[in-house]
Amino acid sequence: MNKMASAFDVIIVGLGAMGSAAACHLARRGKKVLGLDRFDPPHALGSSHGQTRIIREAYFENPLYVPLIQRAYELWADLEQDTGQRLFRPTGGLMIGRSDSAVFSGAKRSAEVHHLHHEILDAAEVRRRFPALRPADEMVAVWEPRAGVLFPEACVEAHVTLARKYGASLHVAEPALRWDPDGPGVRVITSQGEYRADQLLLSAGSWIQSLLPDLKLPFTVERQIQFWFEPKNPAWFQPDRCPIHIWEHEPGRYFYGFPDLGDGVKVAGHHEGEIVNPDSISREVAPKEVAAMRALVRKFLPGGEGDLRTAVVCMYTNTPDHHFFIDRHPQHPQVLIASPCSGHGFKFSSVIGEVLTDLMTNAPSRFDLSLFRRRW
């Protein structure tokens, strides 16, 4: 190998949303950090791309996420101030479905448990306030004013830039091939060298299982498509008239959308994608896939059903219950696993970076991580 073995406090494998944030927080606290990525973040080959991501507070998945997302808002604001980059745009948000849907009832529960400002709107009121959206008469919605849009490529770039500023060594286009325990520490072998550290953070997203072949974790990689359509009624989809919106349009079936921020009306399904290998995933979008999404847009966003501008493939890496996975390796406690995020993790990456740093520096954490741990 052409590089000398090196000693670090922490090696991070994977510098997407979670890994780049962890590198930033660890380096800021004075840790000697090596970050490795098979690509050059931010990039469009994993799970942290697509121009926009939703951030929301009345978290329908579980009220436990709400304190985490509240801290994430604070950290995104800090990151904006530290870098001078705009990373977040508030739009408000609607969680839309029938009264017994997971999206509506879960958001309502989180809002009530945490005393969040919100409103309950019937379908007629949604249509009146937000003419781009056409929920069926039997649907209802939770309106939350703090929801909005994160710009994922800019967020990852900001964390990467600050991590380097604080002294982290970040090696791009250098995939980790394997790791081995090295006494109480670890040894990581890459395509270009060998490195040693006291601790290892595995945050490789869709490639996580290749680094943990002996554990046979029940993770699946799911192909997802993001679509941008030309709006027929552009004024309806401006961010001052169109919030982010998440729909449970049939029981257990979801899609979500954004206002037009200059690139068209972005919409995407949530889950239901093909299970794939990240190294052989098809990045071509078939006409039938466009037609299926167009049918949803025609029904629920009829002013947004113009020409297709573009469609981009990304990946979800899922646990069986779709909650995050953050835990120590069962045989090697010097290895922390922080993946996957099941398609709803990006918004949390600022705070997860802080959480991972607390775990790796034995600092107290204020958050309940029980949903994400002891899942072996």
Long-range contacts (C-beta under 8 A, 24 or more apart in sequence): 1-189, 1-192, 1-193, 1-194, 2-192, 2-193, 3-192, 3-193, 3-194, 3-195, 4-193, 5-187, 5-193, 5-194, 5-195, 5-196, 6-34, 6-193, 6-195, 6-196, 7-32, 7-196, 7-197, 8-32, 8-33, 8-34, 8-169, 8-195, 8-196, 8-197, 8-198, 9-33, 9-197, 9-198, 9-199, 10-34, 10-197, 10-198, 10-199, 10-200, 10-201, 10-360, 11-35, 11-36, 11-186, 11-188, 11-195, 11-197, 11-199, 11-200, 11-201, 12-36, 12-200, 12-201, 12-203, 13-37, 13-176, 13-179, 13-188, 13-200, 13-201, 13-202, 13-203, 13-204, 13-211, 14-202, 14-203, 14-204, 14-205, 14-207, 14-208, 14-339, 15-41, 15-156, 15-160, 15-170, 15-172, 15-203, 16-41, 16-46, 16-47, 16-48, 16-156, 16-203, 16-205, 17-47, 17-48, 17-152, 17-155, 17-156, 17-341, 17-345, 17-346, 17-349, 18-203, 18-205, 18-338, 18-339, 18-341, 18-345, 18-349, 18-352, 18-353, 18-356, 19-201, 19-203, 19-204, 19-338, 20-156, 20-159, 20-160, 20-163, 20-349, 20-353, 21-159, 21-349, 21-350, 21-352, 21-353, 21-354, 21-356, 22-201, 22-203, 22-338, 22-352, 22-353, 22-356, 22-357, 23-159, 23-160, 23-163, 23-168, 23-170, 23-353, 24-159, 24-160, 24-162, 24-163, 24-166, 24-168, 24-353, 25-353, 25-354, 25-356, 25-357, 26-168, 26-356, 26-357, 26-360, 26-361, 27-162, 27-163, 27-166, 27-167, 27-168, 28-162, 28-166, 29-357, 29-361, 31-357, 31-360, 31-361, 32-167, 33-163, 33-167, 33-168, 33-169, 34-168, 34-169, 34-170, 34-171, 34-195, 34-197, 35-163, 35-168, 35-169, 35-170, 35-171, 36-171, 36-174, 36-175, 36-176, 36-188, 36-190, 37-170, 37-171, 37-172, 37-173, 37-174, 37-175, 38-173, 38-174, 38-175, 38-176, 38-207, 39-172, 39-173, 40-172, 40-173, 41-156, 41-157, 41-160, 41-172, 42-152, 42-153, 42-154, 42-156, 42-157, 42-160, 44-312, 44-314, 46-205, 46-206, 46-278, 46-314, 46-315, 47-205, 47-206, 47-314, 47-315, 47-316, 47-317, 47-341, 47-343, 47-346, 48-152, 48-153, 48-156, 48-205, 48-346, 48-349, 49-152, 49-153, 49-312, 49-314, 50-152, 50-226, 50-266, 50-312, 50-314, 51-151, 51-152, 51-153, 51-261, 51-263, 51-266, 52-149, 52-150, 52-151, 52-152, 52-258, 52-261, 52-266, 53-149, 53-150, 53-151, 53-152, 53-346, 53-347, 54-93, 54-147, 54-148, 54-149, 54-150, 54-244, 54-246, 54-256, 54-258, 54-347, 55-88, 55-147, 55-148, 55-149, 55-150, 55-347, 56-93, 56-95, 56-144, 56-146, 56-147, 56-244, 56-246, 56-347, 57-110, 57-116, 57-144, 57-146, 57-147, 58-93, 58-95, 58-107, 58-108, 58-110, 58-111, 58-116, 58-118, 58-142, 58-144, 58-147, 59-106, 59-107, 59-110, 60-95, 60-102, 60-103, 60-104, 60-105, 60-106, 60-107, 60-109, 60-110, 60-246, 61-106, 61-322, 61-323, 61-344, 62-106, 62-110, 62-323, 62-371, 63-109, 63-110, 63-113, 63-114, 64-368, 64-370, 64-371, 65-110, 65-348, 66-110, 66-113, 66-114, 66-116, 67-114, 67-366, 67-367, 67-368, 68-348, 68-351, 68-352, 68-355, 68-367, 69-347, 69-348, 69-351, 71-351, 71-354, 71-366, 71-367, 72-347, 72-348, 72-349, 72-350, 72-351, 73-146, 75-350, 75-351, 75-353, 75-354, 76-150, 76-155, 76-350, 79-155, 79-158, 79-159, 79-162, 79-350, 80-158, 82-158, 82-162, 83-158, 83-161, 83-162, 85-154, 85-157, 85-158, 86-151, 86-154, 87-150, 87-151, 87-154, 87-155, 87-158, 88-148, 88-149, 88-150, 88-151, 89-148, 89-149, 89-151, 89-239, 89-261, 90-145, 90-146, 90-147, 90-148, 91-147, 91-148, 91-149, 91-239, 91-242, 91-243, 91-244, 91-258, 91-259, 92-143, 92-144, 92-145, 92-146, 92-147, 92-148, 92-243, 92-244, 93-143, 93-144, 93-146, 93-147, 93-148, 93-243, 93-244, 93-245, 93-246, 94-121, 94-126, 94-130, 94-133, 94-141, 94-142, 94-143, 94-243, 94-244, 94-245, 94-246, 95-141, 95-142, 95-144, 95-246, 96-126, 96-133, 96-135, 96-139, 96-140, 96-141, 96-245, 96-246, 96-247, 96-248, 97-139, 97-140, 97-141, 97-247, 97-248, 97-249, 98-138, 98-139, 98-140, 98-248, 99-140, 101-248, 101-251, 102-248, 102-252, 103-246, 103-247, 103-248, 103-254, 104-139, 104-140, 104-141, 104-142, 104-248, 107-142, 107-144, 108-142, 111-142, 111-144, 116-144, 116-146, 117-144, 117-145, 117-146, 118-142, 118-143, 118-144, 118-145, 119-143, 130-241, 130-242, 130-243, 131-233, 131-236, 131-241, 131-303, 132-233, 132-236, 132-237, 132-241, 132-242, 132-301, 132-303, 132-304, 133-242, 133-245, 133-300, 133-301, 134-299, 134-300, 134-301, 134-302, 135-247, 135-300, 143-243, 147-243, 147-244, 148-244, 149-239, 149-244, 149-258, 149-259, 149-261, 150-346, 150-347, 152-346, 155-346, 155-349, 155-350, 159-349, 159-350, 159-353, 176-204, 176-211, 178-211, 179-211, 179-335, 181-332, 181-334, 181-335, 184-334, 185-334, 186-332, 186-334, 186-335, 198-334, 199-334, 199-335, 199-336, 199-360, 200-334, 200-335, 200-336, 201-335, 201-336, 201-338, 201-356, 201-360, 202-335, 202-336, 202-337, 202-338, 202-339, 203-338, 203-339, 203-356, 204-339, 205-315, 205-317, 205-339, 205-340, 205-341, 206-278, 206-315, 206-317, 206-340, 207-278, 208-317, 208-337, 208-339, 208-340, 212-329, 212-337, 215-329, 215-330, 217-325, 218-319, 218-320, 219-317, 219-318, 219-319, 219-325, 219-339, 219-340, 220-275, 220-317, 220-318, 221-275, 221-276, 221-277, 221-278, 221-281, 221-315, 221-316, 221-317, 221-318, 222-271, 222-273, 222-274, 222-275, 222-276, 222-315, 222-316, 222-317, 222-318, 222-343, 223-273, 223-274, 223-275, 223-276, 223-281, 223-282, 223-313, 223-315, 224-268, 224-269, 224-273, 224-313, 224-314, 224-315, 224-316, 224-343, 225-268, 225-269, 225-273, 225-285, 225-289, 225-293, 225-311, 225-312, 225-313, 225-314, 226-266, 226-267, 226-268, 226-311, 226-312, 226-313, 226-314, 227-266, 227-267, 227-268, 227-290, 227-293, 227-308, 227-310, 227-311, 228-263, 228-264, 228-265, 228-266, 228-308, 228-309, 228-310, 228-311, 229-264, 229-265, 229-267, 229-294, 229-297, 229-304, 229-305, 229-306, 229-307, 229-308, 229-309, 230-264, 230-265, 230-306, 230-307, 230-308, 230-309, 231-260, 231-264, 231-265, 231-303, 231-304, 231-306, 232-302, 232-303, 232-304, 232-305, 232-306, 233-303, 233-304, 234-260, 236-303, 236-304, 237-265, 237-303, 237-304, 246-270, 247-300, 249-296, 249-299, 249-300, 255-293, 255-296, 257-301, 257-304, 263-309, 263-310, 264-306, 264-309, 264-310, 265-297, 265-301, 265-304, 265-306, 267-293, 267-296, 267-297, 267-301, 267-304, 268-293, 269-293, 269-296, 270-343, 271-316, 271-318, 271-322, 271-343, 273-316, 276-315, 278-315, 281-313, 281-315, 282-313, 283-313, 284-313, 285-311, 285-313, 316-340, 316-342, 316-343, 317-341, 317-342, 318-342, 318-343, 319-375, 323-371, 323-372, 324-348, 324-352, 324-371, 324-372, 325-372, 325-375, 326-352, 326-355, 326-356, 326-359, 326-369, 326-372, 326-373, 327-372, 327-373, 327-374, 327-375, 327-376, 330-376, 336-360
